[in-house]
Amino acid sequence: MAVERTLAIVKPNAVARNLTGAVVRQIEEGGLRVLAMRMFRLTEVQARAFYDVHRARPFFDPLVQFMTSGPVVVLALEGEDAVRRWRELMGATDPAQAAPGTIRALYGENVQRNAVHGSDGPDTAGRELAFFFPGCDLP
């Protein structure tokens, strides 16, 4: 298996509930390494740009509102088969359908307020990492 990098976002609802440390602990216990981390509040322009792929979907505007409602924590992760492993740690998008013990099952409230985001593939991960860590030399 190849070593990959992927993006994780701890969403505003999880940050507000002081769950960032618990999420990072699960990431590290799941065998992934945190290469970089930053906390900030997304602007509307940033949120619209990041989620542009969903622009035509009915949940786009509510998603932008939610993601700009408070601070987020973005993380660059690395490990063998990192994209797949992070998605397994997160669980299904709908917390009600997520496997027990996954981050979304433990901390998600609903499909939108599901605590975390993860890249859905290696190409997406590259774009998303460049979006949040532009010009950053990741170790």
Protein Blocks (a to p, Z undefined) as FASTA:
>chain_A
ZZddddddddfklmmnopmmmmmmmmmmnopacfbdcdddddfklmmmmmmmmmmpmklm
mmmmmmmnpccdddddddehklmmmmmmnopfblmlpcehiaklmmmmblmlnopacdfb
fklmmmmmmmmmghiacZZ
